[in-house]
Amino acid sequence: MIRLALISSTETSEAYGALITRLHRAVWTVYAPANSGESGQALGKVTEAASADAILADQTDAFDALVIDTDPASTARLAKAASSLSKPILAGPAGGKLGALGQADTLLMPAHPWRFIPSIQSVKRSIDAGKLGQAGLLRIHRWLPPDEGGGSLSEHILPDADLACWLFGGAPKTVWSLQSAANPDYIQFHLGFANDGMAMIDVAASLPSGGDYFSLTMIGDTGAVYADDHHNMNLLYAGGQPNAIRTSQGRSDLADQLQEFVDAIGEQREATVTLADTSRAAAVAAQVIESAQTKKVVEGRAGN
Amino acid sequence: MADPKKTFRAGVLSVVKHDYLPRAVAAHPRFKLVVVADDADQPDWVHERNQLFADEFGIPYVRDVPKAIAEYNLDLAAVSSEAERHCDLAVRAADAGLHVIADKPMSTRLSECDRLVEAVQRNDIKFLLWNRNYLPAVIQAKEAVQSGAIGELHAIHVDFYFSKDAGPSKGTRQPGDPPINWLERQIEAHADGSDGGVGNEAMGELQIEGIYPLGYVQLLTGQNVQRVFARTATHFHQANVDNHVDDLATVSLELENGIVGSLCIGRIGAAGHPDIGEIKIHAVGSKGGIVISEARPEVSIHYRDQPPLEFKNERIANENDFLLMDDFARALDTGCETILNARIGRDIAATVFAAVESGNTGQPVEVTPLK
């Protein structure tokens, strides 16, 4: 049984706590708050350290692997501090900031929870099973309220840059993007991949407060897959116009990502998400911003 | 203002592809088909199709366009020829003082589009380029945007995938086999109505169908595209590979007033969707966003022994053809502009040509404005 430590907010610890019964071959043993006053009570009977730094200094015998799930800057700082412990780390999402850690001797799995969402897993399985044939066109619309968008423009872009690279199996060869002059929280990027693959992605962090919207289409030469919030809306009638309410995909993203981390440790293998993936996506995000600023086509520089 | 009770006499100038356009003219009570006409020097297959259509409607087929115009007291011409002849036939009709309805695409040459715009202006006639702007969901999108529900428009996107096959799949040509002849393939495609690209000049999906999604962009923004960046590929169909034209494309659009847009378009094959294809409009404004499925409203129909290629969801309440003809009648009655006039059609064609060039060069391309 792998003993896990968690550094996070109360809210995130509650999300992990709800997954306790679904986790195989691992158990939570230590919790440290991302900020003072927060609690890991939801994780059950665990040792609560006074702070994130304290867990790294005083509690290292109480856990085998560390999960850091805080804001990107703190995650990167804590991951760097924890790297000297030679314990496996699941860190993030931390955007490109994790790339500075370089190649670690022990497992460092960057969190890319967007890959583990059930709809995205279904898309990936369809591609991997050959149902779609040669991948041709990826279309993503991701619209967020400002409070969900958070972070920098680069951080907004990174998840979909990663999805594009992951689904096409490599980095883009060329990058083109447009940013709305009227809405700096909106960007569209247009990627060209090998074998005439292409991706058209728009990210808007300017929806009014409330729900977000995500739609992903992948078209291959023998089929297509549509993962679309629009399709998964139900209706609520409470007077006036009906409201569309999206059916939840649950928290399989968190559970499956954590299980992959645990399994990679147990099987002493590389995780399916690597630091190279994060670096590649961060490099693409940087190229997207460069193209928007220069209004020129940027040749891809990220490694495959 | 014309007599609102007048029935307009229409001549069909060539009807060689899927014939929804002249059928829509015939179906509207304000219009009457009186003759089919074409040039005598056209090939036999053209004459055969013209004759067939004329016979169905019980009207004469005249192998002489000027003669038909002179002798049948026409008010308008309905042009449904090969794309490369659209503008020439339309200009000749306009120069004879006829109003014109023409099928899409406007032309295979921008210079021809410019010539048509000039003829329409010089002769002070009305012109309608066929489009889908009166589909129920498109009307809904227009109403939502115009109502200000999403605020000032910042971005607009159209996904336009036709899940139709187009002959043999890419990669199926055997060594030694000749490349597929575009015109022969399109003539063959008439049987299932997928011959929108009929003509001697091969056209990619951007050229054949781009008018529809770009028509939505123009309708909802009221703005022209100024610059494009496009990626194009031949991903699905051997005919497109052999004739060096796209069947899949993505286009970034920079519009007037700083609006950002995009278009994804493809003829993605029948396996890629249970119906005609995924067609959607997404728009982001200063107050929110809207997601519109062009297919709505629809009814799902499933039954034993259903043919595999029969659409499982049937579009309903589609009055696009009727409303386009209503729009045209209104223009003739009142002198107002049609929903997609020659100038708009020309500017959309210019966007398409710029996108094709961008796809070929890998660089952004300025859209050529009308001089």
Interface residues (C-beta under 8 A of the other chain):
Chain A: Q134 G136 L137 R139 H141 W143 T174 W176 L178 Q179 S180 A181 A182 N183 Y186 Q188 H190 G192 D196 M198 A199 M200 D202 A204 S206 L207 P208 Y213 S215 T217 I219 D221 T222 G223 A224 Y226 H230 K295 V297
Chain B: E152 H154 A155 H157 D159 Y161 S163 S169 K170 F229 R231 A233 T234 H235 F236 L248 T250 S252 E254 G258 I259 V260 S262 C264 G266 I268 G269 A271 G272 H273 E278 K280 H282 V284 S286 K287 G288 G289 V291 S293 G362 Q363 P364
